[in-house]
């Protein structure tokens, strides 16, 4: 875009410099009194106007392109913002579920401790019942089938053995139940431990996605800001070029009127006034952020110098002896 803007701008500045040089040169035919470079001056003014129009049109195209890019990036930013909010909601849900998982994990760990306590108690009871059975067998001699005490004692000994066997069976069942309870509780601990680990991974991945989207959004915002700054510079440049085109159209009209009226003279004062306006506007153009081309400042410096020379000639033309020369 910059090249399309700057190249016709430089052509226009060259034409304006040639106008200055032609006005300064003042090539007047000594016999007819007509200005020999009159047509050339008008041609250069028209050429400068056309060149600056091309530059202004290129700037306008650049503005349209910048507007389109800003619109696209703004839409991308909005899409990423929505995705970020959605991902943030996913993260919040994951954290809520993770809180539940942690709570259930603690409960299952507590259940394991309770189950192990029950198992220890059941094993202690089983051990006590085994010792009781062992003691009962000693009391009865060798077992339930040997009788070395009176009949009443026989009944008591048999009951002791039978009762001990029942208690032992119950104690064994209690141990098995406690072991099963421990296995179930440990299984729950493993289950919720896996869930907690899984959700930690999901949370980490989701946080990473949010961070990436945040970075993408920031990059897009920087691009949008840069494009907006470029747009402001282009808009200012376009406005100044448009002013220059308008002033040149006025200058072209004045020169044409002078030609129609006299065919011989170019009155410097009205032309000089317009050229001063042109100089001011082109100076504003030269201050644009768009212009990094080294030729433009050199052309503007040449124009300033020529403007001073022309102003000096204009001042000297106020002398009656010089009237009618231009």
C-alpha positions as CSV (number, residue, x, y, z in Angstrom):
1,X,0.0,0.0,0.0
2,X,2.8,2.5,1.0
3,X,4.5,2.2,-2.4
4,X,1.2,2.8,-4.3
5,X,0.7,5.9,-2.1
6,X,4.2,7.3,-2.2
7,X,5.1,6.8,-5.8
8,X,2.4,9.1,-7.2
9,X,3.0,11.5,-4.3
10,X,6.6,11.9,-5.4
11,X,5.5,12.4,-9.0
12,X,3.2,15.2,-7.7
13,X,6.0,16.8,-5.7
14,X,8.3,16.7,-8.6
15,X,5.7,18.4,-10.7
16,X,5.2,21.1,-8.1
17,X,9.0,21.7,-7.9
18,X,9.0,22.1,-11.7
19,X,6.2,24.7,-11.3
20,X,8.3,26.6,-8.8
21,X,11.4,26.4,-11.1
22,X,9.4,27.6,-14.1
23,X,7.9,30.5,-12.1
24,X,11.3,31.5,-10.8
25,X,12.8,31.2,-14.3
26,X,10.3,33.7,-15.7
27,X,11.0,32.8,-19.3
28,X,9.4,35.8,-21.1
29,X,9.7,36.4,-24.9
30,X,11.3,39.8,-25.2
31,X,9.6,40.5,-28.5
32,X,6.0,39.3,-27.8
33,X,6.1,39.7,-24.0
34,X,4.4,36.3,-23.7
35,X,5.5,33.7,-21.1
36,X,7.2,30.9,-23.0
37,X,6.8,28.4,-20.2
38,X,3.2,29.2,-19.6
39,X,1.8,26.0,-21.0
40,X,4.5,24.0,-19.2
41,X,3.5,25.5,-15.9
42,X,-0.1,24.7,-16.4
43,X,0.8,21.2,-17.6
44,X,2.8,20.6,-14.4
45,X,0.1,21.9,-12.2
46,X,-2.4,19.6,-13.8
47,X,0.1,16.7,-13.6
48,X,0.7,17.4,-9.9
49,X,-3.1,17.4,-9.3
50,X,-3.6,14.1,-11.1
51,X,-0.6,12.5,-9.3
52,X,-1.9,13.5,-5.9
53,X,-5.3,12.3,-6.8
54,X,-3.8,8.9,-7.5
55,X,-2.0,9.0,-4.2
56,X,-5.3,10.0,-2.4
57,X,-7.1,7.1,-4.2
58,X,-4.4,4.7,-3.1
59,X,-4.7,5.9,0.4
60,X,-8.5,5.4,0.3
61,X,-8.0,1.9,-0.9
62,X,-5.6,1.4,1.9
63,X,-8.1,2.6,4.4
64,X,-10.7,0.2,3.0
65,X,-8.2,-2.7,3.3
66,X,-7.3,-1.6,6.9
67,X,-11.0,-1.5,7.8
68,X,-11.5,-5.0,6.5
69,X,-8.5,-6.3,8.4
70,X,-9.6,-4.6,11.6
71,X,-13.1,-6.1,11.2
72,X,-11.7,-9.6,10.6
73,X,-9.4,-9.3,13.6
74,X,-12.3,-7.9,15.8
75,X,-14.4,-10.9,14.8
76,X,-11.5,-13.3,15.6
77,X,-11.1,-11.5,19.0
78,X,-14.8,-12.0,19.7
79,X,-14.7,-15.6,18.8
80,X,-11.7,-16.3,21.0
81,X,-13.3,-14.3,23.9
82,X,-16.4,-16.6,23.6
83,X,-14.2,-19.7,23.5
84,X,-12.2,-18.5,26.5
85,X,-15.4,-17.9,28.5
86,X,-16.7,-21.4,27.5
87,X,-13.4,-23.0,28.5
88,X,-13.4,-21.0,31.8
89,X,-16.8,-22.5,32.5
90,X,-15.5,-25.9,31.8
91,X,-12.6,-25.2,34.2
92,X,-15.0,-24.1,36.9
93,X,-17.1,-27.3,36.4
94,X,-14.0,-29.4,36.6
95,X,-12.9,-27.7,39.8
96,X,-16.3,-28.3,41.3
97,X,-16.2,-32.0,40.4
98,X,-12.7,-32.2,41.7
99,X,-13.8,-30.8,45.1
100,X,-16.4,-33.6,45.2
101,X,-13.7,-36.2,44.2
102,X,-11.4,-35.0,46.9
103,X,-14.2,-35.1,49.5
104,X,-15.1,-38.7,48.4
105,X,-11.4,-39.7,48.4
106,X,-11.1,-38.5,52.0
107,X,-14.3,-40.3,53.0
108,X,-13.0,-43.5,51.3
109,X,-9.6,-43.2,53.0
110,X,-11.5,-42.8,56.3
111,X,-13.5,-45.9,55.5
112,X,-10.3,-47.8,54.9
113,X,-9.1,-46.8,58.3
114,X,-12.4,-47.9,59.9
115,X,-12.3,-51.2,57.9
116,X,-8.8,-51.9,59.0
117,X,-9.7,-51.2,62.6
118,X,-12.6,-53.6,62.3
119,X,-10.3,-56.1,60.7
120,X,-7.8,-55.8,63.6
121,X,-10.6,-56.2,66.1
122,X,-12.0,-59.3,64.2
123,X,-8.6,-60.9,64.0
124,X,-8.0,-60.2,67.7
125,X,-11.4,-61.9,68.4
126,X,-10.5,-64.8,66.2
127,X,-7.2,-65.2,67.9
128,X,-9.0,-65.1,71.3
129,X,-11.5,-67.7,70.1
130,X,-8.7,-70.0,68.8
131,X,-7.0,-69.7,72.2
132,X,-10.3,-70.4,74.0
133,X,-10.8,-73.5,71.8
134,X,-7.3,-74.7,72.5
135,X,-7.8,-74.2,76.2
136,X,-11.2,-76.0,76.0
137,X,-9.5,-79.0,74.3
138,X,-7.0,-79.2,77.1
139,X,-9.7,-79.1,79.8
140,X,-11.5,-82.0,78.1
141,X,-8.4,-84.0,77.9
142,X,-7.7,-84.6,74.2
143,X,-11.0,-83.5,72.7
144,X,-14.8,-83.9,72.8
145,X,-14.5,-87.7,72.6
146,X,-12.5,-88.4,75.8
147,X,-14.2,-88.3,79.3
148,X,-12.0,-88.3,82.4
149,X,-14.5,-86.5,84.7
150,X,-17.9,-87.4,86.2
151,X,-21.1,-87.4,84.0
152,X,-22.0,-83.8,84.9
153,X,-18.5,-82.8,84.0
154,X,-18.9,-84.6,80.6
155,X,-21.8,-82.3,79.7
156,X,-19.9,-79.2,80.7
157,X,-16.9,-80.2,78.7
158,X,-18.9,-81.0,75.6
159,X,-20.8,-77.7,75.8
160,X,-17.5,-75.9,76.2
161,X,-16.1,-77.5,73.0
162,X,-19.3,-76.9,71.0
163,X,-19.7,-73.3,72.2
164,X,-16.1,-72.6,71.4
165,X,-16.5,-74.0,67.9
166,X,-19.5,-71.7,67.3
167,X,-17.7,-68.7,68.6
168,X,-14.7,-69.5,66.4
169,X,-16.9,-69.8,63.3
170,X,-18.5,-66.5,64.0
171,X,-15.1,-64.9,64.6
172,X,-13.8,-66.3,61.3
173,X,-16.8,-64.9,59.5
174,X,-16.2,-61.6,61.1
175,X,-12.6,-61.6,59.9
176,X,-13.7,-62.4,56.4
177,X,-16.4,-59.7,56.4
178,X,-13.8,-57.2,57.7
179,X,-11.3,-58.2,55.0
180,X,-14.0,-57.7,52.4
181,X,-14.9,-54.3,53.9
182,X,-11.2,-53.4,53.7
183,X,-11.0,-54.5,50.0
184,X,-14.1,-52.5,49.1
185,X,-12.8,-49.4,50.9
186,X,-9.3,-49.7,49.3
187,X,-11.0,-50.1,45.9
188,X,-12.9,-46.9,46.5
189,X,-9.7,-45.2,47.5
190,X,-8.0,-46.3,44.3
191,X,-11.0,-45.3,42.3
192,X,-11.1,-41.8,43.7
193,X,-7.4,-41.4,43.7
194,X,-7.4,-42.1,39.9
195,X,-10.3,-39.7,39.5
196,X,-8.4,-36.9,41.4
197,X,-5.3,-37.5,39.3
198,X,-7.4,-37.6,36.1
199,X,-9.2,-34.3,37.0
200,X,-5.9,-32.7,38.0
201,X,-4.6,-33.4,34.5
202,X,-7.9,-32.1,32.9
203,X,-7.7,-29.0,35.0
204,X,-4.1,-28.4,34.0
205,X,-4.9,-28.9,30.3
206,X,-7.9,-26.6,30.5
207,X,-5.9,-23.9,32.3
208,X,-3.3,-24.2,29.6
209,X,-6.0,-23.7,26.9
210,X,-7.3,-20.6,28.7
211,X,-3.7,-19.2,28.9
212,X,-3.2,-19.9,25.2
213,X,-6.4,-18.2,24.3
214,X,-5.5,-15.2,26.5
215,X,-2.2,-14.9,24.7
216,X,-3.9,-15.1,21.3
217,X,-6.4,-12.5,22.3
218,X,-3.6,-10.2,23.5
219,X,-1.8,-10.6,20.2
220,X,-4.9,-9.8,18.2
221,X,-5.5,-6.7,20.3
222,X,-2.0,-5.5,19.7
223,X,-2.5,-6.1,15.9
224,X,-5.8,-4.2,16.0
225,X,-4.2,-1.3,17.9
226,X,-1.4,-1.2,15.4
227,X,-3.8,-1.3,12.5
228,X,-5.9,1.5,14.1
229,X,-2.8,3.6,14.5
230,X,-1.9,2.9,10.8
231,X,-5.5,3.8,9.8
232,X,-5.3,7.1,11.7
233,X,-2.0,7.9,9.9
234,X,-3.5,7.0,6.5
235,X,-6.7,9.0,7.2
236,X,-4.6,12.0,8.1
237,X,-2.5,11.6,5.1
238,X,-5.5,11.2,2.8
239,X,-7.1,14.3,4.3
240,X,-4.0,16.4,3.7
241,X,-3.5,15.0,0.1
242,X,-7.2,15.8,-0.6
243,X,-6.6,19.3,0.6
244,X,-3.6,19.6,-1.7
245,X,-5.6,18.3,-4.6
246,X,-8.3,20.9,-3.9
247,X,-5.8,23.7,-3.7
248,X,-4.1,22.6,-6.9
249,X,-7.5,22.6,-8.7
250,X,-7.9,26.2,-7.5
251,X,-4.4,27.0,-8.7
252,X,-5.1,25.4,-12.1
253,X,-8.3,27.4,-12.4
254,X,-6.5,30.7,-11.6
255,X,-3.8,30.0,-14.1
256,X,-6.4,29.2,-16.8
257,X,-8.3,32.4,-16.0
258,X,-5.1,34.5,-16.3
259,X,-4.4,32.8,-19.6
260,X,-7.8,33.6,-20.9
261,X,-7.7,37.1,-19.8
262,X,-4.2,38.1,-21.0
263,X,-2.5,35.3,-22.8
264,X,0.7,37.0,-21.7
265,X,1.1,37.4,-17.9
266,X,1.1,35.3,-14.8
267,X,0.3,37.5,-11.8
268,X,2.5,36.2,-9.1
269,X,0.6,37.4,-6.0
270,X,-2.5,35.2,-6.4
271,X,-0.5,32.3,-7.7
272,X,2.0,32.7,-4.8
273,X,-0.8,32.7,-2.2
274,X,-2.1,29.4,-3.5
275,X,1.4,28.0,-3.7
276,X,1.9,29.0,-0.1
277,X,-1.2,26.9,0.8
278,X,0.2,24.0,-1.3
279,X,3.5,24.3,0.5
280,X,1.7,24.2,3.9
281,X,-0.3,21.1,3.0
282,X,2.6,19.2,1.5
283,X,4.5,20.0,4.6
284,X,1.8,18.3,6.6
285,X,1.9,15.4,4.2
286,X,5.6,15.1,4.7
287,X,5.1,14.7,8.5
288,X,3.0,11.6,8.0
289,X,4.0,8.5,9.8
290,X,3.6,6.6,6.5
291,X,6.4,8.3,4.7
292,X,9.7,6.5,5.3
293,X,10.9,7.2,1.7
294,X,14.0,9.4,1.8
295,X,13.1,11.1,-1.5
296,X,10.0,12.8,0.0
297,X,11.9,14.9,2.6
298,X,14.5,16.0,-0.1
299,X,11.7,17.0,-2.4
300,X,10.0,19.0,0.3
301,X,13.2,20.7,1.2
302,X,13.7,21.7,-2.4
303,X,10.2,23.0,-2.5
304,X,10.8,25.1,0.6
305,X,13.9,26.6,-0.9
306,X,12.1,27.3,-4.2
307,X,9.2,28.8,-2.2
308,X,11.6,31.2,-0.5
309,X,13.0,32.2,-3.9
310,X,9.6,32.8,-5.4
311,X,8.5,34.8,-2.4
312,X,11.5,37.0,-2.8
313,X,10.6,37.5,-6.5
314,X,7.0,38.2,-5.5
315,X,8.1,40.9,-3.1
316,X,10.3,42.5,-5.6
317,X,7.5,42.5,-8.1
318,X,5.7,45.1,-5.9
319,X,8.3,47.5,-7.3
320,X,6.5,49.5,-10.1
321,X,9.5,48.9,-12.4
322,X,8.7,45.1,-12.3
323,X,5.0,45.3,-12.8
324,X,3.8,43.5,-15.9
325,X,6.8,41.2,-15.9
326,X,4.8,38.4,-14.5
